[in-house]
Amino acid sequence: MKYINFTKVLAITGLLSVILLLWYGSMFWIISSLLYYKIVVGLFGNQIAQHRYFSHNSFKTSKNKKFFLYFVSLTTGVNPFNYALSHRHHHIHSDKPEDIHSWKNSIWDIFSPITYKSSSTATNIKISRVLDSDLMPFYKWHLHTIISILIVAMLISWKFCLFILLAGVGWNYIHMILFRVFLVHVKLPGSYKNFEDTKDNSYNNKLIVLLDIGEGLHNNHHAFPNKYDQATHAGEFDFAGWVVDKLFIID
């Protein structure tokens, strides 16, 4: 079984779980899954681990915290190496025909986090530039680790397994498609640019900053992709950057 095939199945299952929860679930489970996603999966797994650490290497941290970031990234259902490939490809070709994150090219390109189209189209990026050598053994067992987590959760309770699948994978893919691909590259009410020389359609939006815990400063991020704190001007606050500064960064 190839990893990419399992990833597609996992992603589709997660998305269907979200639909079923919204249709049949109680408000308690909906709110609980969103809180789990926002704090564990969204903030630590996606924004800090996959985006700022593995994709951009924007800060240095201790060995133990590096391992924590790797394992918390598993909650998203996305391999950090594949995520970095896709994301770096996006920065190289932002809003150009080659950009797999651009909704302007093809409606199917918004599902690039699921299809990993960049695995064949991105510029060659050696895995050692994403994962340090001491993480390589874990990368090779990435698929087995995710399956093991789901099996253990199933042994505890099928509801617990569904919750992990839903709150992690399901919300994460909806989030990536809605925020990372669409909203931050569309001029909405309240959108603004601090840096016009990015030559793309990246925008900042303070409402998205609140909804996405800091990632809404997208124009700033495209101007300084390797900066872990995306706030660049007075009145801007990047909560994820603040967490990195307080909990992870070392000199």
N, C-alpha and C positions, 0 to 999 in steps of 0.2 A: 504494500500500500504506500503510495507516495504521499508525502506530507501535504502537498497542495490540495490533493483530493480530499483528505480528511479535513483540512481547513475549510474548504467550501461546504462540506457537510455540516461541520460545527457552526459555521456562520449562519447558514440557512436555518438550522435547527434553533439557534439562538434567536433569530429574527421571528420565526414562527412562535417561539415561546413568548416573546413580547406581545405578539398579536393575541395569543390565547389569554395571556394574563390581563390585558386591557379589556378583553371581551367578557371573560368569565371571572377574573380574579377580584378579590376584595381590595378596598382602598388601603388597608394595612399592608398587604404584600406589595402593592404597587409602590407605596411610599418607602417601605423597607428596602426594596430592591434598588430604588433610585438613590437612596442614601448610601447604601453599600457601594453602588457603582461610583457615585461622585467622589467618595472619600478614598476607597481602596483601589478600585479599578481605574477611575478617571484621573484622580490627582496623582497617586503614586505609580500605578501600573503604566498608564499611558503618557501623561504629560511629563512627569519627572523621569521615569525609567526609559521608556521607549523613545520619547521625543527628544528631551533635552540631554539625556545621558548617552544612550546608544546611538542615536541618529546624528547628534551634533557634537558629542564629546565636549559639552559646554562647561563642565566642571569636573574636578577631581574629588574623589571620596575615598574612604577607607576600604580595605579589602572586605570586611564583614558587611559593610553597607552596600558594596558593589554586588555581593551575592544576594542581599536582600532585594535590591532593585531588579536583579535578574528574575528571581522567583516571583516577585509581586507582578512582574510583567506577564507571567503566565495566566493571571486572572483575566487578561483581555482576550485570550485565545489566539493571540497573534505572536508569531516568532519574532523576537526583536531584530534579528538579522534581516528577515524579509521586510519588516516594517522600515528599517533603515534604508534598505535598497529603494523601496517605493518612495520614501520621503525625500531622500537625496536626489532622486531623479526629478521629483517635483520642483525642488529648488533650482536645479540646473535649467529646467525648461518651463518655468512658471508661466502659465497662461499662453504658452505657445502650442502649436499643433502637436508637439511631442509630449505635452504634459498629460500624464495619465490621470491626474487629479482634476482636470478641468472639465466641468460640466458642459462647456461650450463646444467641445470636440465631438463627443458621443455620449449619449445617455448611459451607455454601458460603462463608460470610464469612471462614473461615480462609484462603481463597485470595485475599483482597483484594490482597496484594502482586502477584499475577499478573493479576487482572481489572481492577485500578485502578477499582473501583467508585466511589471517592471523586472521580474526575474529574467526576462529575455530581452527587454528593451533598454534597461538602464545601462549606464556606463559600468565597466567592470570595477567592482569594489571588493577588494580582498576582505575575507571574513575577519582577518586579524585586525583590521581597522575598525571593526564594530565590536567584537568580543575579544577580551584579553585571553591569553593562553590558558589561564586557570579556569576559564568558563567554557572552554571548548568541549570538555567531556559532557557538560550539562546540555550544551547545544545539540550534541549528537543524540541525546536522549530526550529532547524536547517533547516530541510527540508522545513518547511513552510516559513522560511525567504528567502531561495533561490527562491522558487516559487513566493513569493511576489515581489522580485526584478525583476524577469523575466516578471511578469504581468505588473508592473509599466513601465518597459522598453518598453513592447509591446504597452501600451497605448500612449507612447510618439511617437514611430515609430517602425514598424516591423524591419526596418533596424538597429535601435539602439539595439533592443533586440537580433538580430542575431549577432551584433558586440560584445555585452557583452558575449554571449554564445561562440562565436568563439575566441575572444581575451583572454578570461579567461580560459574556460574549454578546448577548442580545442587545443590551443598551449600548455597548461599546461600538458595535457596527453602525447602529442608528446614529450615534454621536459622530463618528468619523465621517459618515456620508453627509449628515446635515451640516455640521459645523466646519470640519476641516476641508471639505470639498466645495460646499455650496455657499454658505452664508458669509464666510470671511473673504470671498472673492466676488461678492456682489455689493454694489453700493446701496445700502439700506438707509432709512432715516436714522440719523445720528452717526453714520459712518464718516470717517475722516482719514486723511493721510498726513503723517508727519514728514514722510520722505517720498517725494515724487520720483526720485531717481531710481527707484526699484524697477521701473519699467514693466510693471505687471498690474494686475487688478487687486492687489492685496490691500485691505482696509483695516483700520482700527474701529472698534465699536464698543462703547462702554457697557451697553446692555449685554452684549455677548461675553464681555469680560466677567460680568456677574454670573451669567448662566454657565459659563465654561471655566470658571475659576482661574481667570488670568489669560487664557489662550486667545482672547478676543483682540489682543494687541498685535494683530497679524502683520500689518504694514511695518511696525517696528521690528518684528521678528524677521521679515524678509530683508530689511535693511541691515540687521545685525544677527544673522542666523546662529552664530556661535556664542551669543550672549545669553546666559541662563536666566537673567532677569529681563523681561521684555518691556518693562516700563522705562521710557527714555525722557519723558517730559513731566513738568510739574502737573500735579493733579491725576497722574496715572499710578495705579497700584497693581502689581502682578503677585497674586497670592501664592501661586506655585513657585515663583522665584524667591519669595520670602521664605517658604518652607525649605527650599534647597539651601538657602543661606543659613538658616537656623539649625537644620538637622543633618545636612549631608556634606556641604562643601568643606574642604580642608585646604590649607595653604600649600 
